[in-house]
Structures are given as C-alpha cells and as structure tokens.
C-alpha cells in the first residue's frame, strides 16, 4: 500500500501540504500520487464519519443477507453488480458462509427498506432468499466510538 494512501486512510483530513511534510515529499509528488490512485480506481473518494444520532438523520439503515445462484459465465459478479446498482444499496460484499452477499441498504423509513427488499431485491432472478436486519443504534463507526463514557450505560465500578 502506498504511504500516501495509508496516511489518507488513517489521517483524518490532511491537505497535500501536510501530507508532503509528514512524508518528506514535495506537494507535487503527493498530488501526482493522489491523481494516480484516483486514476487507477484505488482511491475512490473521501467519506466523513458522523454520529447519526447527533446529526438527527432521518434514515433507516439495514443489513441484508442474500443467498443467490452463481451464473454460468459470470459467477456471482454479474448478479452482485446488478444488485449494487439499486439506489438503496450503499455497499455490497461477496461473503463466505451461510449467505452469498452482504448488503448495506438505506431508506427514509422501515416501509421503504422493506419495499425495496420485497419488491425489487427478492424479485431479481437468481436471488433465492433474503434476511433483513434493521440497524437500531451505532456504537462504533469506522474505528470511531460514537458514545461518550457517560452515555455508554456502564455502571461505575463499586468499591468496597
């Protein structure tokens, strides 16, 4: 993994001048490396991490386990690519184990996500079954704890 990519993934929001200083490179070298990573589709974008409860975001998130049949020439890829194109799908992963695809989906309410699963996803040819799990609360997101120690619900230690 390139050192620029590593810093971008771990380093909050650093500009090219800060990256150059940390890596002892010129700003031009850092800019060229970022351009290369983007051109080669290694670096696809930056995504902020936020706490949905504090942002009061009116979005329902779900995790959906999907069992599918691989296609003769395309395996799982063609069907996964088709499913990934739905607007409700944030992320889609090929998995090992009791199901084939793990999908992270969003909607404005439970009904919208349920409708997506029952009317659009389950009706795709090659989809055998789905299991939908609605996310109720986030505790950690991309390495960031979302609750302060006073919100965690842990009782303080009792001393004798």
MIGU-50664 format. One record per residue: x, y, z of N, C-alpha, C, O in turn; residue in three letters. Coordinates in steps of 0.001 Angstrom, whole numbers, padded with zeros to 6 digits, always signed. Each point is the difference from the previous one (the first is absolute). Layout:
XYZXYZXYZXYZAla/...
//
This chain:
+000857-001176+000000-000857+001176+000000+000898+001232+000000+001000+000049+000716Unk/-001362+000936-001519+000830+001203-000071-000089+000766+001316-001023-000041+000684Unk/+002089+000732-000341+000028+000759+001255-001004+001144-000030-000554+000359+001039Unk/+000310+000222-002219-001001+001066-000114-001381-000564+000288-000772+000592+000754Unk/+000459-001736-001353-001307-000621+000237-000160-000363+001467-001063+000223+000579Unk/+002097-000775+000027-000053-000367+001414-000308+001209+000871-000841-000074+000896Unk/+001519+001185-001157-000249+001216+000779-001410+000531-000229-000648+000456+000942Unk/+000169-000509-002177-001353+000467-000289-001036-000832+000750-000984+000537+000509Unk/+001209-001846-000441-000947-000880+000669+000016+000178+001517-001027-000175+000656Unk/+002175+000519-000103+000139+000102+001449+000014+001433+000518-000179+000218+001198Unk/+000390+000768-002078+000402+001303+000461-001019+001100+000038+000342+001158-000240Unk/-001606-001481+000538-000994+001069+000082+000008+000786-001307+000099-000603-001068Unk/-000199+001920+001120-000014+000790-001227+001288+000806-000105+000125+001074+000590Unk/+000807-001593-001331+001274+000675-000210+000041+000545-001419-000432-000672-000937Unk/+000945+001882+000772+000149+000530-001357+001336-000470-000567+000806-000609+000704Unk/-000582+000899-001990+001218-000491-000644+001266+000554+000644+001014-000697+000060Unk/-001055+001930+000418+001183+000573+000660+000320-000767+001279+001168-000277+000275Unk/-002180-000068+000503+000223-000751+001236+000503-001411-000320+000920-000493+000653Unk/-001520-000155-001653+000463-001333-000400+001458+000050-000451+000800-000861+000366Unk/-000461+001870-001161+001370+000138-000500+000985+000172+001150+001077-000596-000002Unk/-001446+001406+000974+000891+000237+001136+000199-001287+000803+001125-000328+000376Unk/-002201-000391-000115+000082-001235+000784+000844-001043-000718+000808-000689+000623Unk/-000997+000574-001940+000676-001044-000780+001358+000437-000548+000699-000787-000637Unk/-000330+002046+000886+001246+000558-000517+000049-000107-001529+000999-000423-000581Unk/-002115+000822-000052-000125+000047-001456-000395+001415-000395-000357+000808+000858Unk/+000417-000505-002142-000488+001293-000467-001518-000078-000176-000571-001081-000143Unk/-000061+002248+000157-001452+000034-000225-000334-000566-001376-001028-000657-000167Unk/+001873+000903-000804-000215-000509-001360+000016-001527-000012-000812-000629-000679Unk/+001741+000032+001436+000072-001467+000071-001261-000572+000648-000536-001006-000464Unk/+000064+001644+001534-001212-000457+000681-001201+000143-000924-000820-000913-000100Unk/+000712+002058-000577-001112+000222-000930+000023-001020-001130-001045-000513-000399Unk/+002233+000219-000116+000132-000990-001080-000417-001385+000486-000660-000742-000727Unk/+001045+000394+001955-000368-001317+000545-001505-000101+000229-000595-001042-000275Unk/-000025+002100+000771-001453+000005+000186-000694-000135-001356-000969-000748-000129Unk/+001460+001466-000875-000572-000099-001350+000135-001410-000543-000927-000517-000624Unk/+002085-000117+000855+000212-001384-000452-000967-000951+000701-000617-000850-000642Unk/+000487+000995+001967-000904-000865+000769-001445+000152-000475-000743-000981-000047Unk/+000345+002198-000304-001345+000231-000504-000157-000566-001409-001022-000615-000303Unk/+002011+000812-000559-000070-000492-001381-000072-001520-000044-000684-000567-000852Unk/+001386-000090+001763+000007-001459+000038-001165-000560+000815-000076-001207+000232Unk/-000830+002082+000201-001193-000393+000762+000357-000701+001313-000746-000858+000473Unk/+001891+001225+000114+000385-000499+001317-000619+000891+001065-000568-000488+000977Unk/+000679+001789-001172-000603+000980+000889-001260+000514-000687+000067+000684-001021Unk/-001228-001031+001606-001274+000323-000635-000641+001260+000559-000893+000564-000632Unk/+001322-000115+001790-000567+001215+000572+000246+000045+001494+000590-000912+000580Unk/-001045+001976+000022+000121+000192+001433-001396+000013+000574-000930+000543-000597Unk/+000793-001140+001749-001302-000073+000629+000133+000404+001460+000761-000622+000741Unk/-001484+001651-000312+000071+000391+001406-000695-001032+000880-000901-000710-000448Unk/+001323+000638+001685-000644-000871+000974-000811+000894+000926+000537+000928+000605Unk/-001824-001207-000496-000828+000818+000874-000862-000891+000871-000207-001176-000298Unk/-000285+001748+001370-000854-000704+000942-001449+000252-000413-000473+001129+000132Unk/-000252-002143-000627-001354+000223-000500-000977+000483+001067-000948+000720-000311Unk/+001168-001109+001563-000903+000450+001067+000166+001490+000263-000984+000706+000218Unk/+002201-000232-000236+000244+001425+000242-000383+000851-001221-000405+001154+000140Unk/+000538-001734-001317-000361+000723-001216-001511-000022-000221-000513+000713-000862Unk/-000194-001523+001634-001443-000155-000108-000403-000284-001441-000916+000612-000550Unk/+001628-001557-000035-000240-000398-001380-001246-000874-000058-000107-000979+000739Unk/-000824+001321-001605-001225-000773-000158+000182-001040-001093-000595+000095-001074Unk/+001418-001079+001359+000284-001071-000944-000014-001319+000761+000503-000093+001120Unk/-001079-000911-001736+000004-001342+000559+001065-000794-000738+000059+000017-001230Unk/+000776-000708+001979+001054-000824-000587-000287-001466+000305-000500-000354+001068Unk/+000832-000482-002043-000221-001437+000165+001186-000770-000551+000692+000455-000911Unk/-000473-001625+001478+000974-000962-000503-000815-001158-000545-000866-000535+000692Unk/+001136+000150-001921-000789-001044-000645+000925-001127-000440+000965+000215-000733Unk/-001281-001420+001197+000713-001192-000434-000761-000557-001196-001219-000160+000056Unk/+001935-000133-001132-000653-000458-001227+000651-001292-000473+001222-000093-000111Unk/-002063-000903-000166+000478-001243-000610-000344+000063-001479-001147+000252-000368Unk/+002151-000484-000482-000202+000060-001442+000604-001224-000674+000796-000722+000602Unk/-001181+000490-001866+000606-001045-000819+001026+000643-000911-000302+000980-000681Unk/+001500-001515+000660+000985+000559-000928-000411-000292-001439-000583-001045-000287Unk/+000889+001971-000610-000312-000197-001416+001100-000815-000656+001139-000020+000468Unk/-001487-000647-001546+000939-000901-000675+001302+000705-000384+001076-000476+000363Unk/-001141+001581-001074+001229+000667-000450+000441+001143+000898+001176+000363+000004Unk/-002095+000205+000753+000339+001170+000798+000205-000273+001469+000385+000902+000745Unk/-000632-002135-000303+000114-000297+001424-000931+000884+000812-001152+000208-000379Unk/+001642+000306+001483-000778+000901+000848+000094+001451-000468-000861+000819+000323Unk/+001911-000503-001086+000308+001389-000324-001104+000734-000744-000346+001125+000359Unk/-000209-001745-001387-001000+000698-000807-001253+000319+000814-000546+001099-000095Unk/+000099-002056+000887-001188+000217+000833+000287+001013+001108-000846+000843+000301Unk/+002013-000917+000298+000374+000975+001040+000089+001405-000588-000422+000964+000639Unk/+000962-000838-001839+000087+001313-000653-001398+000543-000281-000246+001194+000166Unk/-000665-002061-000588-001380+000436-000274-000676+000486+001279-000641+001051+000011Unk/+000786-001811+001053-000603+000371+001288+000622+001296+000526-000699+000831+000579Unk/+001995-000657-000775+000711+001191+000490-000491+001292-000643+000217+001079+000551Unk/-000867-001168-001692-000461+001196-000705-001268+000600+000601-000340+001136-000334Unk/-000369-001845+001201-001189+000563+000643+000406+001183+000870+001008-000063+000704Unk/-001783+001137-000749+000303+001196+000797+000009-000292+001499+000753+000631+000741Unk/-001561-001558-000290-000090-000306+001430+001254-000701+000524+000236-000026+001208Unk/+000561-000537-002104+001187-000762+000407+001185+000940+000182+000457+000633-000952Unk/+000040-000549+002203+001206+000789+000289+001254-000805-000264+000964+000515-000566Unk/-000970-001796+000977+001159-000875-000145-000485-001409-000262-001084-000388+000435Unk/+001899-000381-001154-000332-001389-000309+001289-000805+000002+000964+000372-000669Unk/-000935-001477+001418+001207-000814+000150-000307-001467-000271-001048-000500+000408Unk/+001950-000191-001090-000070-001447-000148+000556-000605+001277+001066+000399+000469Unk/-001784-001357+000092+000370-000563+001296+000198-001506-000099-000472-000637-000941Unk/+001167+000078+001909+000037-001448+000162-000952-000329+001141-000278+000853+000843Unk/-000213-002063-000810-000876-000405+001098-001400-000337-000466-000187-000520-001100Unk/-000797+000813+001933-001370-000441-000255-000763+000879-000991-001103-000365-000406Unk/+001647+001494+000012-000614+000835-001027+001102+000514-000925+001184-000067+000330Unk/-001588+000574-001479+000971+000363-001030+000350+001483-000034+001165+000361-000161Unk/-002177+000502+000314+000219+001437-000043-000421+000637+001309-000994-000400+000605Unk/+001751+001384-000174-000365+000826+001143-000223+001398-000545+000901+000602-000585Unk/-002108-000090+000780-000377+001294-000550-000314+000962+001133-000700-000358+000947Unk/+001211+001569-001040-000370+001086+000895-000926+000902-000804+000385+000535-001039Unk/-001612-000371+001530-001010+000765-000725-000545+001123+000863+000057-000066+001228Unk/-000591+001107-001876-000592+001136+000700-001350+000338-000617-000277-000297-001162Unk/-000551+000930+001989-001290+000494-000448-000482+001059+000950+000580+000177+001072Unk/-001633+000539-001436-000491+001075+000870-000781-000544+001197-000150+000691+001008Unk/-000352-001935-001117-000703-000630+001117+000016-001518-000183+000473-000507-001017Unk/-000999-000216+002023-000012-001462-000046-000760-000513-001219+000427-000955-000649Unk/-001535+001581+000347-000838-000436-001116+000761+000086-001326-000113-000892-000842Unk/+000884+001961+000659+000754+000159-001252+001053-001097-000150+000160-000552-001088Unk/+000554+000233+002156+001007-001068-000068-000686-001343-000216+000454-000800-000818Unk/-001545+000545+001544-000727-001255-000163-000534-000139-001423+000027-001089-000573Unk/-000505+002178+000010-000504-000007-001370+001127-000301-000984-000185-000769-000943Unk/+001347+001371+001163+001151-000279-000853+000327-001488+000025+000210-000609-001049Unk/-000165+000022+002245+000370-001404+000128-001040-000896-000666+000348-000880-000787Unk/-001630+001103+001104-001038-000915-000491-000343+000196-001473-000282-000972-000700Unk/+000304+002211+000223-000430+000257-001370+001139+000042-001015-000190-000381-001155Unk/+001347+000828+001563+001086+000175-000968+001083-001065+000158+000340-000696-000956Unk/+000197+000573+002170+001116-000916+000210-000422-001462-000131+000625-000762-000738Unk/-001677+000368+001448-000427-001402-000007-000503-000457-001364-000014-001196-000289Unk/-000398+002145-000551-000525-000371-001318+001087-000120-001077-000297-000378-001133Unk/+001539+000691+001473+001098-000146-000950+000230-001484-000264+000140-000793+000931Unk/-000102+000426-002219+000223-001398-000347+001357-000452+000522+001009+000664-000238Unk/-000979-001775+000939+001227-000513+000591+000075+000221+001501+000846-000591+000673Unk/-001735+001449-000132-000045+000213+001448-000895-001076+000606-001175-000097-000354Unk/+001719-000711+001266-000757-001086+000634-000683+000444+001284-001157-000342+000244Unk/+001874+001106+000578-000591+000427+001273+000725+001237+000514+001128+000301-000390Unk/-001821+000403+001281+000576+001172+000654-000321-000071+001481-001001-000595+000401Unk/+001852+001203+000406-000246+000169+001435+000399+001432+000331+001165+000376-000132Unk/-002133+000410+000559+000229+001422+000235+000117+000280+001490-000822-000456+000795Unk/+001845+001205-000427+000234+000400+001385+000066+001520+000027+000868+000596-000638Unk/-001772+000031+001369-000001+001464+000095+000966+000442+001082+000004-000555+001099Unk/+000817+001552-001404+000952+000537+000967-000751+000915+000953-000688+000929-000425Unk/+000825-001198+001711-000708+000776+001007+000839+001126+000582-000501+001097+000246Unk/+001776-001376-000028+000881+001010+000586+001434-000318-000361+000398-001164-000020Unk/+000375+002190-000263+001419-000178-000312+000823+000338+001239-000250+001004+000667Unk/+001227-001848-000368+000891+000232+001129+001415+000371-000456+000723+000721+000688Unk/-000349-001232-001867+001323+000286-000541-000124+000028-001513-000649-000863-000591Unk/+001268+001851-000033-000062+000158-001449+001398+000251-000530+000636+000990+000363Unk/-000150-001880-001220+001305+000125-000632+001102+000339+001002+000839+000863-000257Unk/-000848-001542+001389+001039+000186+001013-000275+001105+000996+000793+000199+000920Unk/-001896+000533-001070-000317+001107+000895-001126-000400+000942-001079-000395-000444Unk/+001335+000499+001757-001061-000248+000977-001004+001135-000061+000384+001168-000047Unk/-001668-001501+000046-001038+001009-000141-000624+000417+001316-000701+001010+000060Unk/+000944-001774+000998-000543+000342+001310+001105+000492+000913+001101-000551+000011Unk/-001393+001575+000743+000959+000436+001002-000100-000965+001174-000997-000715+000105Unk/+001987+000666+000782-000045-000933+001131-001259+000165+000862-000479-000980+000571Unk/-000058+002183-000468-001202+000207+000816-001251-000500-000707-001010-000254+000656Unk/+001051+000104-001983-001151-000496-000749+000011-001505-000160-000995-000575-000443Unk/+002088-000077+000788+000161-001415-000311-000940-000891+000788-000217-001148-000387Unk/-000341+001633+001463-000918-000817+000785+000698-000882+001017-000659-000670+000796Unk/+001993+000662-000813+000726-000781+000996-000148+000645+001354+000096+001219+000141Unk/-000332-002054+000859-000061+000522+001369+001406+000192+000510+000901-000770-000332Unk/-000709+001800+001140+001345+000215+000550+000396-001165+000898-000851-000682+000570Unk/+002150+000470-000456+000506-001051+000856-000435+000223+001437-000047+001130+000485Unk/-000268-002222+000181-000375+000092+001409+001230-000403+000821+000590-001059-000216Unk/-000227+001910+001140+001134-000321+000832-000485-000359+001409-000954+000596+000499Unk/+001604-001559+000134-000436-000429+001333+000237+001046+001056-000317-000219+001169Unk/
//
